Amino acid sequence: MGERIDELRSKLIRNYKEVERSHDERAPLYDSLGARLAQGTAATKLGISVDTVAPGKRSCPYHFHYAQEEAFVILSGEGTLRVAGEMVPIKAGDTIFIPPGPAYPHQIINTSNAALEYLSISTRDSPEVVEYPDSGKYLASAKRGDDAYGFSRMHREKDDLDYWDGEP
């Protein structure tokens, strides 16, 4: 193809069917395969991953973002979108839009007997705060550089400190 074509392909194109996936499992509820497609590309504001959730499992904890907006494209299978305290059926072909903020905490659950595969698309806004209503924790993070997080901390509200704590 040529050196320039190879370089452009490397920076601009990922085939979600060919990318290597990592296994993320935390029994008994969570089991999925996933790959971050934008990593190593020219993308600076957009993140896309491909995720496959095992039958009867969940993709990630119930959460919402204060900064990032997300969309999910269901490629195959069916399941349930847990969103805003409700359980909404989802199936192949559905596209889900989740704006930032506390109105739409969300989680994808594979309630079927077959794999559920979808694309996760998000803005990569930074700084970011993610809240997890089931566990009462939150993640505060801010990027520094390309893909690396310069700051990332998970806490619970009970761990809050006074503004002047530790100051001289």
C-alpha positions as CSV (number, residue, x, y, z in Angstrom):
1,M,0.0,0.0,0.0
2,G,2.8,2.4,0.6
3,E,4.3,4.0,3.7
4,R,2.0,7.1,3.8
5,I,-1.1,4.9,3.4
6,D,0.1,2.6,6.2
7,E,0.7,5.7,8.4
8,L,-2.8,7.1,7.7
9,R,-4.4,3.8,8.3
10,S,-2.6,3.4,11.6
11,K,-3.7,6.8,12.8
12,L,-7.3,6.9,11.5
13,I,-8.7,3.4,11.1
14,R,-9.5,0.5,13.5
15,N,-11.5,-2.6,12.6
16,Y,-13.5,-3.5,15.7
17,K,-13.7,-7.1,14.5
18,E,-9.9,-7.4,14.4
19,V,-8.7,-5.5,17.5
20,E,-7.4,-7.5,20.5
21,R,-9.7,-7.4,23.5
22,S,-9.1,-7.6,27.2
23,H,-11.1,-9.6,29.6
24,D,-12.7,-7.8,32.5
25,E,-14.3,-10.1,35.1
26,R,-15.5,-9.6,38.7
27,A,-17.7,-12.4,39.8
28,P,-20.5,-12.9,40.3
29,L,-22.0,-9.9,38.3
30,Y,-19.4,-8.6,35.8
31,D,-17.9,-10.3,32.8
32,S,-17.0,-8.6,29.5
33,L,-14.5,-8.4,26.7
34,G,-13.5,-5.0,25.5
35,A,-11.1,-2.9,23.4
36,R,-10.6,0.8,23.3
37,L,-10.6,1.6,19.6
38,A,-9.4,5.2,19.7
39,Q,-6.3,4.5,21.7
40,G,-3.2,5.2,19.6
41,T,-5.2,7.0,16.9
42,A,-5.3,10.7,16.0
43,A,-8.6,11.0,18.0
44,T,-8.3,13.7,20.7
45,K,-12.0,14.2,21.8
46,L,-13.8,11.0,20.9
47,G,-13.5,7.6,22.5
48,I,-14.9,4.4,21.1
49,S,-14.7,0.9,22.5
50,V,-16.2,-2.4,21.5
51,D,-17.6,-4.5,24.4
52,T,-19.0,-8.0,24.6
53,V,-21.0,-8.9,27.8
54,A,-21.3,-12.5,28.7
55,P,-24.8,-14.0,29.1
56,G,-26.4,-13.0,32.4
57,K,-23.7,-10.5,33.3
58,R,-23.2,-6.7,33.5
59,S,-20.8,-4.5,31.6
60,C,-19.8,-2.0,34.4
61,P,-21.3,-0.5,37.6
62,Y,-24.3,1.7,37.5
63,H,-23.0,5.3,37.0
64,F,-23.3,8.7,35.5
65,H,-20.8,11.2,34.1
66,Y,-20.8,14.9,35.0
67,A,-18.9,15.9,31.8
68,Q,-18.8,13.1,29.2
69,E,-21.7,12.3,26.9
70,E,-22.1,8.7,25.7
71,A,-23.8,6.6,23.1
72,F,-24.1,2.9,22.7
73,V,-24.8,1.0,19.4
74,I,-26.1,-2.5,20.0
75,L,-24.4,-4.7,17.4
76,S,-25.7,-8.1,18.3
77,G,-27.7,-9.7,21.1
78,E,-30.2,-8.3,23.5
79,G,-30.4,-7.2,27.1
80,T,-31.5,-4.5,29.4
81,L,-30.5,-0.9,29.8
82,R,-30.8,0.0,33.5
83,V,-31.3,3.8,33.3
84,A,-32.8,6.4,35.7
85,G,-34.1,3.7,38.0
86,E,-35.9,1.8,35.2
87,M,-35.2,-1.4,33.2
88,V,-35.5,-0.8,29.5
89,P,-35.2,-3.7,26.9
90,I,-32.5,-3.2,24.2
91,K,-31.7,-5.3,21.1
92,A,-29.4,-5.4,18.1
93,G,-29.8,-2.2,16.0
94,D,-30.7,0.0,19.0
95,T,-28.7,3.2,19.5
96,I,-28.7,4.6,23.1
97,F,-27.9,8.3,23.9
98,I,-26.9,9.2,27.4
99,P,-26.3,12.9,28.2
100,P,-24.1,13.9,31.1
101,G,-25.6,14.6,34.5
102,P,-27.5,12.8,37.3
103,A,-30.8,12.4,35.4
104,Y,-29.6,9.3,33.5
105,P,-27.4,6.9,35.6
106,H,-27.0,3.8,33.4
107,Q,-25.7,0.3,33.1
108,I,-26.0,-2.3,30.4
109,I,-27.0,-5.8,31.5
110,N,-27.1,-8.9,29.3
111,T,-30.3,-10.5,30.4
112,S,-30.2,-13.1,27.5
113,N,-28.5,-16.5,27.0
114,A,-26.2,-15.2,24.3
115,A,-23.4,-12.6,24.1
116,L,-24.4,-8.9,23.9
117,E,-22.0,-6.9,21.7
118,Y,-22.0,-3.1,21.4
119,L,-20.0,0.0,20.6
120,S,-19.5,2.5,23.4
121,I,-18.9,6.0,22.1
122,S,-18.1,8.9,24.3
123,T,-16.6,12.4,24.5
124,R,-13.4,12.3,26.4
125,D,-14.0,15.5,28.4
126,S,-11.6,16.3,31.1
127,P,-11.7,17.0,34.0
128,E,-14.4,14.4,34.7
129,V,-16.4,13.3,37.7
130,V,-18.2,10.0,37.6
131,E,-20.7,9.0,40.3
132,Y,-21.7,5.5,41.3
133,P,-25.2,5.6,43.0
134,D,-25.2,1.9,44.1
135,S,-21.9,2.1,46.0
136,G,-21.9,5.8,47.0
137,K,-18.5,6.5,45.4
138,Y,-17.2,8.9,42.9
139,L,-14.2,9.1,40.5
140,A,-12.5,12.4,39.9
141,S,-10.0,12.5,37.1
142,A,-8.1,14.9,34.8
143,K,-6.0,14.1,31.8
144,R,-2.5,15.2,31.2
145,G,-1.0,14.4,27.8
146,D,-2.5,12.2,25.1
147,D,-4.4,9.3,26.6
148,A,-2.9,9.2,30.1
149,Y,-4.7,10.4,33.2
150,G,-2.5,12.7,35.2
151,F,-4.9,12.5,38.1
152,S,-7.5,9.8,39.0
153,R,-9.0,9.2,42.4
154,M,-11.9,7.1,43.6
155,H,-13.6,8.1,46.9
156,R,-16.7,7.8,49.0
157,E,-18.6,10.8,50.3
158,K,-17.7,9.7,53.9
159,D,-14.1,10.3,53.1
160,D,-14.6,14.0,52.4
161,L,-12.1,16.3,54.0
162,D,-12.5,19.9,55.3
163,Y,-11.1,22.5,52.9
164,W,-8.4,23.4,55.4
165,D,-7.5,19.8,56.4
166,G,-3.7,19.4,56.4
167,E,-3.0,23.1,55.4
168,P,-0.4,25.1,57.5
